[in-house]
Amino acid sequence: MLGKTSRAFVLGILACLSTLSGHAQADSVKPNYAVTDTLHLPGATRWDILTFDPKEHRLFITRGESVDVLDVAARKVIGTIPDTHGVHAVALAPEFGKGFISDGAANTVTVFDLTTLKPLGTIPTGTKPDVVTYDAATGRIFVANGGTNDMTVIDAKNGTVAGTIKLDGKPEFAVIDDAGRLYVNLEDKSQMDVVDLKSLKVVTHYDLAPACDGPTGLAIDIHNQRLFATCGNKAMVVVAAKTGKILATMPIGDHSDGAAFDPDTKFAFSSNGDGTLTIVDASAPDHYTVAQTLKSLPTARTMALDPSTHTIYLAAAETDGFDPATPEHPHPRPHIKPDTFMILTVSASR
């Protein structure tokens, strides 16, 4: 039999274990994401990539021929950058007080002042410039050109073209790590090119097929060197950045065109045009599970992440049937109702 002292000691140990177990259970409770706000904005119902400014808490919204700048706290547009013909994306270079917009129909990049939002000029690119990525380590802007299968490299400080990177196919999204490499999805090749940022050349490529058909969205976990690519066959693949090995494949919604990774919460996201947001738990080492499938709105296929509040912003609009099918587009997109554009706010609560 245990004496009083021994019993007290054992009870104390059990109490500590119980407390630790309780903490572990509490820590394992995952956030529950929900659409917490819907903001309707007048104007064009054309859009593409969203970009969040974490310093000023602004959302840059591409609107076809212009870019709206939304103060997310005040829930109002505080400025518009005009004449961005066929705009696709925005990249921010805060060190130089500049932003860069891809004008897909003009084959240029528009440079603007981050404070005044006034245009500063344009820079020629390849044809059909799409996603734009900024690398703070080199102070360069990388513009993916879908028509010429290459990337225009721009010196962000002086606005000059520093080179061209020839790619193996049509680029979609691109991300940069902290080791001097850029990764870009090639939608038409089901492939990912790896670019050395010093030589400005493709040094290797990763074959993603058959797990990933038509990669679009791309995000990176820099700490663990993991890439999250969303694919046209309703899959998200997790790729080891150093080797190209596919570590996991998760089901996502259809028509994904955006991906994000939150380094604090360890969640990866896929925004899907079928009206869902797929949330993947990446907290355990190389163990990935779909934690939640959130209902959003059809057409909400692009997004931006606020890393400080862990908020997701989605762009969407109301639909009314489908556009007619054509030989060039046998699977047409939904017909968008005029003047129904909106920004959805997705927040997490425990």
N, C-alpha and C positions, 0 to 999 in steps of 0.2 A: 504493500500500500504506500501511496505517496503521503509524505508529511505535508503540513500546512504550507511550508515554504516552497516545497517542490510543486504542490498543486498550484500555488500562486504563480510560480514561474511558468508552468505549462499553460495556464489560462492566459497569462500575458502574451506568450508566444502565439497562441491561437487567436487572440484578439488582434495582434499585429497582422497575422496572415489574413484574417477576415477583412481588415481595413485595406490591406494591399490588394486583395481580390476585388473589393468594392471599387477601388480606384481603377483597377484594370478594366472592370466592366464599364465604368463611367467613361474611360478613355476610348473604349471600343465603340461607343455610341456614335454613329455617323450622322452628319448633318442631313437634314431633310430639306431639299431644295423645292422652291415653289415660285410661281410667277407672282410677284408682289406689286407690280405696277405696270400699267400700260399707258404710254404717252403717244397720242396721235399728233402727227406733224403734217402740215399742209405741204403741197407741192408734188413733185414727181414721185411716181411709185416704182421707179427704177433704182436699184442699189446694188452694192457689192460688198467689199470688205469693210468691216468696222475696225477702228483703231482707238485705243484708250490712252489718254495722256495722264499717267499716274502722278505727275508733279502738280498739274493744274486741275486735275479731276474733270477733264473734258473728254467728250466722245466725238471723234471725227467720223461723220457719216457721209459716205459717197452717195450722190443722188443723180447719177447719170451725166449731167452737164455742170454740176457744181458740187461743193462739199459743204455741208452744214456742220457747225461746231456747237455741240450741246453741252451746257453746264448741267451736269447730272444732279447736283444738289438743288439747284434752282428750278430744274425741269424746264428749261427754256433755251432756245437757240440764241446764242450771243454773237454769232457772226456767220457769214457765208463767203466762201471763196469761189468766185465765178469762173466761167470759161475753162472748165476742166473737161474737155470733150471726151466722152466715153470713159469717164473716170472709173478706175478699179480699186485703187488702194492708196493709203497714206502712210508715210514713215516719218518719224520725228527724230531730229538731231538736236537735242536740247543744249548740248555743249556749244553749238554755234547759233542757237536761237532760230533755227530754220526747220521747215517742214518740206516734204517732197511728195508730190502727187503724180501718179501715173495717168496720163491722158491717152487712153487706149485707142481712141479714134484719130488722134493727132500725131501719134508716134513721138511724143515729147513727155518730159517731166516738168511740172510746174513747181517752182520754188516759191515758198511764201514765208513771211515773218511770223514766228510763233507768238509774238506779243500783239501785234496789230492785225494779224491775219491778212495782210496786204500781199498780193503777188509781187515777187521780185524779178521774175523772168522765167524763161523756159530753157530746157536742155534737150537736144535731140537724143533719141534712143533707137533701138531696133523697132521692128513693126509689132504692133499690138502689145505694148507694155502692160503688164498686169500687176502682180504682187511686187511690193517694194519693201526691202529689208535694210535696216541700219545696223552697222557694226561699229560700236563705240571704240573698240580697241584700235581700229585702223582709221576711224573717222570717214568711212566710206558708205555710200548708198549702193545697193545692189538691186537692179531693176530686171525682173524676169520678162523677156519678150516672147510671147506665145507665137508670133508669126515668123520669127527668124530663128527660133530655138537657141537662144543665147541670153546672156545677161550683160547689160550695160553697167559699168562700174563708174561711179561719180564721186569725186572728192567733195565731201559735204561742206568744207570750209570755203573753198573758192569756186565751187560750182563747175569744175571742168571734168571732162570725161577722162578717166584714168585707165580705161581698157575695156576689152570685151571678152567674155568667157563663153566659149563655144560649148554647148550642151549636146547630149545624145538624143534629145527629144523635146517635146513641148512641156515647158515648165509650168507648174502650178505654184503651190506654196513653198516657202523656203524658211529655214531657221539657221541660226548660228550658235556654235558652242563657245566655250571659253578656251579652246585649244587651237584656234586658227583654222577652223573648218566650217564650211557652209554646206547644208544638206538641202537638196531641192527635189521635190516630187516631179516625176515625168509622167503625166497622165496618160499619154498615148503609148507608153512603153511598159507600164506597170513596173517602174524602175525608180530608183533614187540615185541621183548623181551626188558625189562627194567632191567638193571643191576646196583646194588649198588656197587660203586667202592671201598668201604671200606670192605665190607664182601665178595666181589667177587662172588655174587650170584644173580640169577634172582629173583627180588622181585615182579614183576607183568608182565603181557603181555597185549598188545593191539590187539584186533581182528580188522583187516582191511577189511575183506570180508563183503559184496560182492563189496564194492566200489573199492577196490584195490585187484586185482588178481595177485599174483606173484610179490611182491615188490622187486625192485632192488636198484636204486639210492636213496640216502637219504642225506638231508641237514637240517640245523637247524638255526633258528633265535633265538639266545640266549637271546637277550633283551626281546622279547615278548614270549619266550618259545613256539615256533611253529616249528613243524617238517614238512618237505616237502618230501614225498615219491613218487617215480615214479613207475608205475605199468605196468605189462604185458598186461593189457586190455586197453592200451592207455589212462591212467588217471594219474593225479597227485592229491594226497590227502594231505590236510593240517590237521595236527593232533595236538591237544593241548597236550603239553609234560607232563603236570602234571596230566591229567585225561584220556588221550587216546581218547577223543571225536574227531570225524571227523568233522571239521568245514566247509570244502569246498572240492569240487571235480572239477577239471578242465581238459578239453581235452588236450592231448599232442599227439605227433607223436608215431609211432610204434617202438618197439625194443629199448626202452630207457634203458640205462645202466649207467647213470650218472645224478647227481643233484648237484646244488650249490645255495647258497644264498649270495647276496651281502648286507652287513649290511648298507652301505652308500647309495646306490641307492634304496634299498628296492625292488630289483627284485630277483625272484627265477627262476632257469633255469633247463630245462630238455634237455639233448642231446639224440637225437633219431637216431637209425640206419637206419630209412627210409629216411634220408637226410634232417631233419629239426631240428631246435633248438627252443624249446618253451620257451617264456619269459613271466613270470607271474608278474603282478604288485601287490605287497604286501604292498603298502605304507599306505593304510587306515586300521584302526583297524578291523581285521577279515572280510575284504572285499577284495576278490581276483578276478582278471580278467586276461585273456590272453591278454597281451599288444601287442605282436608281435609273428608271426611264421616265423622264418628266414629260408630261404633255404640254406642248407649247402651242404653236399655230402652224398650219401648213404654210410653206414658203420661208419659215424661220431657219434658213440654212447657213447664215453667217453670224459671227458673234465676236465679242471682245470681252476680256477679263480685266476687272479692277483688282490688282493683286493685294491692295491694302484692305479692302472690305470683302474680298472674295465674291464679289458680285459679278454676274454674267449679264451682258446686254445682247439682245437678239433683235435683228431687223426683220419685219414681216409686213404683210398687207393682206387684205381680204381678197378672196378668189371667187370666180364665177365660171365654173366649167374649165375647159381646156382650149388652148389655141389649136387651130386646125393642124393636122399632121401633114408633113411634106416629105418628099424623098430625102431631103437633107436632114430633117428633124422628124424621124418616124415616131418618136416618143416625146410629144410636145409638153411644154411646161404649162402649169395652170394659168388661166387668164386672170390677170390682176385687175381688180376694180379700181377705177381712177380715184384719187384723193383718199386712199385708205391706208397710207403708209403709217407705220407705228414702230416704236421701240419698246420691247418688253424687258422688264427688269426681273432677273431671277436671283433670289437671295436664299441663303441657308439659315436654318434655325435648329437649335438642338432641342 
